[in-house]
Amino acid sequence: MKKTKLGARFWLALTVFSLVGQVAWVVENMYFNVFVYKMFHASAAQISLMVSASAVTATLTTIFIGALSDRVGRRKLFICAGYLLWGVSILSFSLIRADVIAPAVGVPVAVNTVCINLVIIMDCVMTFFGSTANDACFNAWLTDSTDDTNRGAAEGVNAMMPMLAILAVFGGFMFFDLEQSQSWVSIFTVIGVVVMVIGLAGFWLIREPRVAPSPAGSYWGSILYGFRPSVVRQHKVLYLTLLAFAGFGVSIQVFMPYLILYYEKTLGMENYVLIMAPAIVLAAVFTAFYGRRYDTRGFRGAILPGIALLMAGYLVLYFTRGTVPVFLGSLCMMAGYLSSTAVFGAMMRTHTPPEQVGLFQGLRIVAQVLVPGVIGPSIGAAVLRHAETVVNSDGTTSFLPNANIWLAAFGVGLVLCLLLALLLRRLRREAAVPSAR
């Protein structure tokens, strides 16, 4: 099969929108917990609630907006307008500060509680706009713009963006004292403005793919389409892929909300950015090339090495505390995480019906965000229920994440291996059908 070439404009749009979107998500997924932990002394349960509420919002948004995008046959408007409003919502977090809220509340402990609740609410608002732009429509645009001959390469670039975003955020945050409220004001202002600018640029940069509107049937019927048993039976490989991807995501979300806190507070690595940056760069470069393995070796040949790397990283991080082994464990974990994400992404796009891409983005987000975002942090919070605590300068206490998050993630990874076995068995059966005929 002749490979379809993708133009420079496509690669520029993919890189810019994916990277900036991931920077915004990294700040939410990895640093909002640091924000509420450092500024308002949030507990593990409150962090878990924040992640879960955001996951539910992201899922519902993607399902509803994905169906709407399919019905009107438009991606570009949703992406660009969504990025603009996403940036505005990020800016709003600069106003959630103790000095702003205190005059209306008075009691210091109550101020922290109110601020945490406001962060959770506004996190959901921000997630609505971000999921509209990125999860529902940008991902649908990427599927619309690629085919089986180039999807692995495009997904490899797309999948390495989370770690490049982490690198950019880590590097940028080095210049801020995250114990100071003013630092967070600057962070939210800069990121909010950048996201808004990218939204404006998208009106020129993004080329609208040829997507025929699908007005047939009711809107609610379109939303529920992917959850019908008949549709599940018709697309068994896709749904088994989604199930395995959900298990993979749960394993990641067991530790991800507490990752920075674990490095900085538990291991005492105040220079964790300098330690993690090389691992992030190497993992991102590895993933950029690894995505092509899906195109040449297929799903089985690509996913198994990725999961093996991830699981090995978990074990190294659980058993070690020194700088060098933690770096090596982090490198294995990140390389396995990113490469497996790329492979799962390419597999889902390959088996998504091309005429109903938007409808199935909702299912993807159930597997990628809802199930992992609700179950993973809950497991992490349960593991950390009796974690060591420290007393803060204002008399409040904060928990210290421990290495049990890696053991719990490894346990979920074993369940993932069982789910992968089911998927690979189904793939073998479907591959045998043509030869049997």
GUNU-667333 format. One record per residue (C-alpha): residue number from 1; x, y, z. Coordinates in pm, whole numbers, plus 32768, in hexadecimal, padded with zeros to 4 digits. Each point is the difference from the previous one (the first is absolute). Layout:
// GUNU-667333
ATOM   k east north   up
ATOM NUM    X     Y    Z
...
// end
This chain:
// GUNU-667333
ATOM   k east north   up
ATOM   1 8000  8000 8000
ATOM   2 8088  8153 7F9B
ATOM   3 8039  80E9 8126
ATOM   4 7F2E  813C 8001
ATOM   5 80D7  8135 8035
ATOM   6 7F9A  8103 8100
ATOM   7 805A  8169 7FB7
ATOM   8 80CF  80F0 80CF
ATOM   9 7EC8  80BE 8068
ATOM  10 7F6D  7EC3 8097
ATOM  11 813D  7FB4 80C4
ATOM  12 8015  8166 807D
ATOM  13 7E93  7FFE 8070
ATOM  14 802B  7EAB 80A3
ATOM  15 813A  806C 80B9
ATOM  16 7F86  8155 8075
ATOM  17 7EA2  7F9F 806E
ATOM  18 8068  7EB7 8098
ATOM  19 8125  8098 80C0
ATOM  20 7F47  8132 8083
ATOM  21 7ED2  7F2E 8057
ATOM  22 80DA  7F09 80BA
ATOM  23 80B0  811A 80BC
ATOM  24 7EAC  806F 807F
ATOM  25 7FA4  7E9A 805C
ATOM  26 814F  7FC6 80AC
ATOM  27 7FC9  8130 80DB
ATOM  28 7EAB  7F76 805C
ATOM  29 8059  7E91 8024
ATOM  30 8153  8023 80A9
ATOM  31 8007  815A 809E
ATOM  32 7E9E  804C 806F
ATOM  33 8037  7F03 8114
ATOM  34 8146  80B3 8055
ATOM  35 7F42  814B 7FF5
ATOM  36 7EF1  7F95 80F6
ATOM  37 80FF  7F3F 80D2
ATOM  38 80F1  8124 802A
ATOM  39 7F07  8120 8009
ATOM  40 7EDA  7F61 80BA
ATOM  41 808E  7EBB 8099
ATOM  42 7F10  7F18 7F49
ATOM  43 7FE7  7E95 806F
ATOM  44 8029  7ECC 7F24
ATOM  45 7E85  7FD3 8006
ATOM  46 7FC8  8167 7F87
ATOM  47 80FF  7FD3 7EEA
ATOM  48 7F54  7EBB 7F9C
ATOM  49 7EAE  80B4 7FFA
ATOM  50 808D  8113 7F23
ATOM  51 808F  7F07 7F07
ATOM  52 7EBF  7F33 7FFB
ATOM  53 7F1D  8130 7FCD
ATOM  54 80DB  8074 7EE1
ATOM  55 7FF8  7EA3 7F66
ATOM  56 7E84  7FF2 8008
ATOM  57 7FEB  815C 7F66
ATOM  58 80F7  7FA6 7EEE
ATOM  59 7F41  7EC5 7FAA
ATOM  60 7EA8  809F 7FEC
ATOM  61 8089  8126 7F39
ATOM  62 80AF  7F22 7F04
ATOM  63 7ECE  7F25 7FCF
ATOM  64 7F11  8124 7FCA
ATOM  65 80E8  80E1 7F38
ATOM  66 808B  7EDF 7F34
ATOM  67 7EA1  7FA3 7F91
ATOM  68 7FAE  816D 7FB5
ATOM  69 8140  8029 7F36
ATOM  70 7FA6  7ED1 7F2E
ATOM  71 7EA1  807F 7FC2
ATOM  72 8070  8155 7F80
ATOM  73 8134  7F75 7F4F
ATOM  74 80EB  8104 8096
ATOM  75 813F  7FDE 80CC
ATOM  76 80BD  8147 7FD1
ATOM  77 7F03  80E9 80A7
ATOM  78 7FE2  7F24 8134
ATOM  79 817A  7FE4 8020
ATOM  80 804F  8173 7FD9
ATOM  81 7EDF  808A 80CF
ATOM  82 803E  7EF3 8104
ATOM  83 816E  8062 8023
ATOM  84 7F9F  816F 8029
ATOM  85 7F0B  7FB6 811B
ATOM  86 80EE  7F00 8092
ATOM  87 8102  8114 8025
ATOM  88 7F05  80E8 80A8
ATOM  89 7FA5  7EF3 80FE
ATOM  90 8170  7FC4 8050
ATOM  91 802B  8174 8044
ATOM  92 7EE9  7FEF 8103
ATOM  93 80D7  7F2C 80E9
ATOM  94 80E0  812C 803E
ATOM  95 7EE0  808B 80D1
ATOM  96 7FE0  7ED0 80E3
ATOM  97 80E5  8075 8116
ATOM  98 7FE6  800B 8178
ATOM  99 802E  817A 8005
ATOM 100 7EDA  802A 7F10
ATOM 101 7F19  7F06 80AD
ATOM 102 805A  8049 816D
ATOM 103 7F39  8147 8025
ATOM 104 7EC1  7F44 7FA5
ATOM 105 8043  7ED3 80E2
ATOM 106 80DB  806A 8124
ATOM 107 8067  7EB7 80A4
ATOM 108 8151  7F86 7F71
ATOM 109 7F9F  7E90 7FF2
ATOM 110 7EB3  8058 7F5A
ATOM 111 80B9  80D6 7F02
ATOM 112 80CB  7ED3 7F95
ATOM 113 7EC7  7F2B 7FE0
ATOM 114 7F4D  8108 7F32
ATOM 115 812E  802A 7F1E
ATOM 116 801E  7E89 7FC8
ATOM 117 7E8D  7FEC 7FA8
ATOM 118 8024  8124 7F0F
ATOM 119 8128  7F58 7F59
ATOM 120 7F36  7EC0 7FD4
ATOM 121 7EDA  80C0 7F69
ATOM 122 80D5  80D1 7F16
ATOM 123 80CA  7ECE 7FA4
ATOM 124 7EBD  7F6A 7F7A
ATOM 125 7FB3  8141 7F3F
ATOM 126 815F  8003 7F6D
ATOM 127 7FE5  7E8F 7FAC
ATOM 128 7EBC  803F 7F41
ATOM 129 80A9  80F5 7F14
ATOM 130 8140  7F36 7FEA
ATOM 131 7F49  7EBD 7FB3
ATOM 132 7F2B  80AF 7EFB
ATOM 133 8133  8080 7F4C
ATOM 134 80F8  7EE7 8038
ATOM 135 7F5F  7EB8 8066
ATOM 136 7ECA  800E 7F24
ATOM 137 8061  80C8 7ECD
ATOM 138 817B  800D 7FE4
ATOM 139 8016  7E86 8020
ATOM 140 7EE7  7FD6 7F04
ATOM 141 80B8  80F1 7F16
ATOM 142 813C  7F2E 8020
ATOM 143 7F42  7EC4 7FA7
ATOM 144 7F54  80AC 7EDC
ATOM 145 814D  807F 7F7A
ATOM 146 80C1  7EB6 8007
ATOM 147 7FDA  7EA1 7F76
ATOM 148 8091  7EA5 803A
ATOM 149 8144  8058 7F49
ATOM 150 8067  8126 80DA
ATOM 151 7F37  7FE3 8141
ATOM 152 8113  7F5B 80CA
ATOM 153 80F7  8114 7FAB
ATOM 154 7F04  8112 8050
ATOM 155 7F9E  7F53 8142
ATOM 156 816D  7FDF 8062
ATOM 157 8028  817A 7FE9
ATOM 158 7EB7  8039 80B3
ATOM 159 8052  7F0A 8115
ATOM 160 8153  8096 8050
ATOM 161 7F64  8155 8040
ATOM 162 7F95  7FB3 8168
ATOM 163 816A  7FCA 8066
ATOM 164 807F  8127 7F36
ATOM 165 7EF3  80CB 80AE
ATOM 166 8078  7F7F 8151
ATOM 167 8160  8066 7FA0
ATOM 168 7F8C  815C 7F9D
ATOM 169 7F35  8025 813E
ATOM 170 8118  7F79 80DC
ATOM 171 80F8  80ED 7F5D
ATOM 172 7F18  812A 801D
ATOM 173 7FA1  7FB5 8168
ATOM 174 816F  7FFF 8066
ATOM 175 7FF3  817A 7FF8
ATOM 176 7EDE  8013 80F7
ATOM 177 7FEC  7FCB 8176
ATOM 178 7ECA  7F25 8011
ATOM 179 7FD9  804C 8172
ATOM 180 7F9F  8165 7FA1
ATOM 181 7EA4  805F 7F8C
ATOM 182 8083  8101 7F09
ATOM 183 80BD  7EF1 7F45
ATOM 184 7EBC  7F4B 7FB6
ATOM 185 7F61  8145 7F8B
ATOM 186 8118  8027 7F02
ATOM 187 7FEA  7E94 7F94
ATOM 188 7E89  8006 7FC0
ATOM 189 801A  814E 7F4D
ATOM 190 8114  7F91 7F12
ATOM 191 7F62  7EB1 7FAB
ATOM 192 7EA5  8095 7FD8
ATOM 193 807B  8109 7F0D
ATOM 194 80CB  7F04 7F34
ATOM 195 7ED5  7F17 7FDB
ATOM 196 7F28  8125 7F8D
ATOM 197 8103  806B 7EFD
ATOM 198 8013  7E9F 7F74
ATOM 199 7E86  7FF9 7FE6
ATOM 200 800A  813A 7F2B
ATOM 201 811C  7F79 7F29
ATOM 202 7F3A  7EC5 7FBE
ATOM 203 7F05  80B9 7F26
ATOM 204 811C  8021 7F04
ATOM 205 80D3  7ECE 804F
ATOM 206 7F02  7EE5 800E
ATOM 207 7F7A  7F79 7EB8
ATOM 208 7E99  7F85 8025
ATOM 209 7FF6  7E8E 7FA1
ATOM 210 7EF5  7F81 7F17
ATOM 211 7EFF  7F81 80F6
ATOM 212 7EA0  7FC9 7F82
ATOM 213 7EF6  806A 80FF
ATOM 214 7F48  7ED6 8094
ATOM 215 7EA6  8084 805A
ATOM 216 7F57  7EAD 7FE7
ATOM 217 7F49  7F9C 813D
ATOM 218 7FD0  80C7 813D
ATOM 219 8114  80B6 80B8
ATOM 220 7FC8  7F2B 8135
ATOM 221 8006  7EC9 7F29
ATOM 222 8153  806E 7F7E
ATOM 223 8081  8034 8162
ATOM 224 7F91  7EA6 8070
ATOM 225 806A  7F57 7EBC
ATOM 226 814F  7F82 807A
ATOM 227 7F69  7F65 8139
ATOM 228 7F09  7F20 7F47
ATOM 229 8043  7E89 8027
ATOM 230 7FD4  7FCF 7E89
ATOM 231 8114  80FE 7FBB
ATOM 232 80E3  7F57 80FE
ATOM 233 7FD0  7EB2 7F52
ATOM 234 8045  809F 7EAE
ATOM 235 814A  809C 8071
ATOM 236 808A  7F05 80FB
ATOM 237 816E  8053 7FC1
ATOM 238 7FC5  8173 803B
ATOM 239 7F49  7FC4 8147
ATOM 240 8102  7F08 807E
ATOM 241 810B  8102 7FAA
ATOM 242 7F3F  8106 80C4
ATOM 243 7FE2  7F11 8126
ATOM 244 8176  7FBB 8002
ATOM 245 804A  8173 7FD7
ATOM 246 7F24  8047 812F
ATOM 247 80C6  7F05 80CE
ATOM 248 8141  80A3 7F89
ATOM 249 7F7C  8157 8064
ATOM 250 7F97  7F89 815A
ATOM 251 8161  7F86 803D
ATOM 252 808C  8155 7F9C
ATOM 253 7F07  80C6 80D0
ATOM 254 8050  7F3E 813C
ATOM 255 8145  80C4 801D
ATOM 256 7FE6  8128 7F11
ATOM 257 7F3F  80F1 80E8
ATOM 258 810D  7FCE 8108
ATOM 259 8135  7FE5 7F23
ATOM 260 8097  815B 8035
ATOM 261 7FB1  7FF9 8173
ATOM 262 80A9  7EAC 801E
ATOM 263 8141  8078 7F5A
ATOM 264 800F  814D 80B6
ATOM 265 7F70  7FBC 8159
ATOM 266 8039  7E8D 803E
ATOM 267 814E  7FCA 7F51
ATOM 268 8076  815F 8055
ATOM 269 8066  8046 7E99
ATOM 270 7FDD  8178 7FF8
ATOM 271 80B8  7FFA 7EB3
ATOM 272 7F17  7EF6 7F73
ATOM 273 7FDD  80CF 7EC1
ATOM 274 8171  7FD3 7FB0
ATOM 275 7FE4  7E8D 8047
ATOM 276 7EC2  7FCB 7F38
ATOM 277 8050  80DA 7ED3
ATOM 278 80F9  7F0E 7F5E
ATOM 279 7F10  7EDE 8038
ATOM 280 7EE5  80C4 7F60
ATOM 281 80D1  8060 7ED0
ATOM 282 8077  7E9C 7FC8
ATOM 283 7EA1  7F72 802C
ATOM 284 7F6C  80FD 7F0E
ATOM 285 8108  7FBB 7EF4
ATOM 286 7FD1  7E8B 8032
ATOM 287 7E89  8023 7FCE
ATOM 288 8023  80D3 7EC5
ATOM 289 80B3  7EDD 7F58
ATOM 290 7F43  7EEC 80B2
ATOM 291 7EB1  806C 7F6C
ATOM 292 8076  7F7E 7EAF
ATOM 293 8022  7EA3 8095
ATOM 294 7E84  7FE5 7FFB
ATOM 295 8005  803F 7E88
ATOM 296 8103  7EEE 7FC3
ATOM 297 7FCC  7EFD 8116
ATOM 298 7E90  8024 8050
ATOM 299 7F57  8024 8152
ATOM 300 8091  7ECC 80AB
ATOM 301 8165  804C 7F9B
ATOM 302 7FDF  8166 807B
ATOM 303 7F33  7FED 813F
ATOM 304 80B0  7EE5 80B7
ATOM 305 815B  80A5 8014
ATOM 306 7F5C  8147 806D
ATOM 307 7F42  7F5E 811E
ATOM 308 8137  7F3D 8068
ATOM 309 80C1  8148 801C
ATOM 310 7EEA  809B 80CE
ATOM 311 7FEE  7EDE 80F6
ATOM 312 817A  7FF5 8024
ATOM 313 7FFE  8172 8054
ATOM 314 7EFD  7FC7 8110
ATOM 315 80D7  7EF8 80A8
ATOM 316 813D  80D2 7FF6
ATOM 317 7F4A  812D 8094
ATOM 318 7F63  7F2C 8113
ATOM 319 8145  7F60 8074
ATOM 320 80F3  8124 7FDD
ATOM 321 8030  815F 808E
ATOM 322 8150  8072 7F75
ATOM 323 801E  8106 7EF1
ATOM 324 8090  7F1E 7EF0
ATOM 325 7F0D  7EDA 8029
ATOM 326 7EDA  80F0 801F
ATOM 327 806F  80A0 7EB9
ATOM 328 8019  7EAC 7F56
ATOM 329 7EB1  7F91 808B
ATOM 330 7F5E  8144 7F93
ATOM 331 8095  7FDB 7EA4
ATOM 332 7F74  7EA0 7FDB
ATOM 333 7EAE  806B 8089
ATOM 334 7FE7  8130 7F1E
ATOM 335 8079  7F4C 7EC8
ATOM 336 7F07  7EE7 803F
ATOM 337 7EEA  80F6 804C
ATOM 338 8032  80D3 7EC8
ATOM 339 8045  7EE7 7F0C
ATOM 340 7ED4  7F38 8078
ATOM 341 7F24  8135 7FE9
ATOM 342 806D  802D 7E96
ATOM 343 7FB7  7E95 7FAB
ATOM 344 7EAB  8002 80A7
ATOM 345 7FAC  8149 7F52
ATOM 346 805C  7F7B 7EA8
ATOM 347 7F41  7EBC 8041
ATOM 348 7EC3  80BA 8065
ATOM 349 8012  80E8 7ED3
ATOM 350 8033  7ED9 7F15
ATOM 351 7EC8  7F51 8080
ATOM 352 7F23  8137 8020
ATOM 353 7EF0  800E 7EF1
ATOM 354 806A  8125 7F23
ATOM 355 7E9E  8081 7FD3
ATOM 356 7FC4  801B 8178
ATOM 357 814B  807B 8089
ATOM 358 7F66  8105 80E5
ATOM 359 7F0A  7F0B 8099
ATOM 360 8116  7F14 8063
ATOM 361 80D6  8112 809C
ATOM 362 7F13  7FEC 8127
ATOM 363 804F  7E91 802B
ATOM 364 8172  804C 7FE8
ATOM 365 7FE6  8100 8114
ATOM 366 7F40  7F09 80DB
ATOM 367 812B  7F19 7FE2
ATOM 368 810C  810C 800E
ATOM 369 7F72  80EF 8104
ATOM 370 7EC2  7F93 80B4
ATOM 371 805B  7EA0 8070
ATOM 372 816F  8052 804F
ATOM 373 7FA8  8153 8098
ATOM 374 7F02  7F6E 80F1
ATOM 375 809B  7EB0 8058
ATOM 376 8176  804E 7FF1
ATOM 377 800F  8125 80F6
ATOM 378 7F0F  7F48 80E6
ATOM 379 80F0  7EDC 8010
ATOM 380 811E  80F2 803C
ATOM 381 7F40  80B4 8114
ATOM 382 7FAB  7EB2 80A4
ATOM 383 816C  7F95 7FF7
ATOM 384 8064  814F 809C
ATOM 385 7EEE  8004 8107
ATOM 386 80F7  7FBC 8118
ATOM 387 8126  80B6 7F61
ATOM 388 80EF  80C8 80D5
ATOM 389 7F97  8168 8045
ATOM 390 80C3  8140 8040
ATOM 391 7F94  813A 80BC
ATOM 392 7FFC  8141 7F33
ATOM 393 8068  8157 8080
ATOM 394 7E93  8065 8034
ATOM 395 7FB3  7ECF 80D6
ATOM 396 7F51  7F37 7EF2
ATOM 397 8080  7EAB 7F8F
ATOM 398 805B  7F72 7EAB
ATOM 399 8032  7E95 7F95
ATOM 400 813E  7F71 7F65
ATOM 401 7FCA  7F10 7EDA
ATOM 402 80C3  7EBB 8029
ATOM 403 808A  7EF3 7F19
ATOM 404 7EC8  7F2B 8022
ATOM 405 7F6B  80C2 7EDC
ATOM 406 80F6  7F48 7F1C
ATOM 407 7FA4  7EAD 808D
ATOM 408 7E8F  804D 7FD0
ATOM 409 8042  8074 7E9B
ATOM 410 80BB  7EBC 7FBC
ATOM 411 7EDA  7F38 8087
ATOM 412 7F14  80B1 7F11
ATOM 413 80FF  7FBD 7EEE
ATOM 414 7FD7  7E8B 803A
ATOM 415 7E8B  8026 7FC2
ATOM 416 8057  80C0 7EC3
ATOM 417 80CA  7ED4 7F88
ATOM 418 7EC8  7F27 801D
ATOM 419 7F36  80FD 7F38
ATOM 420 810E  8007 7EF5
ATOM 421 7FF6  7E85 7FED
ATOM 422 7E8A  8013 7FAF
ATOM 423 803D  8106 7EF4
ATOM 424 811F  7F43 7F5E
ATOM 425 7F34  7EC1 7FFB
ATOM 426 7EE6  80B8 7F4E
ATOM 427 80F6  808C 7F02
ATOM 428 8082  7EA1 7FB9
ATOM 429 7E9E  7F82 7FCB
ATOM 430 7FA9  8118 7F0E
ATOM 431 8147  7FCF 7F45
ATOM 432 7FB1  7E8E 7FD8
ATOM 433 7EA7  803B 7F69
ATOM 434 8073  806F 7EA3
ATOM 435 80F6  7EDE 7FE5
ATOM 436 7EF0  7F0C 806C
ATOM 437 7F24  807D 7EE7
// end
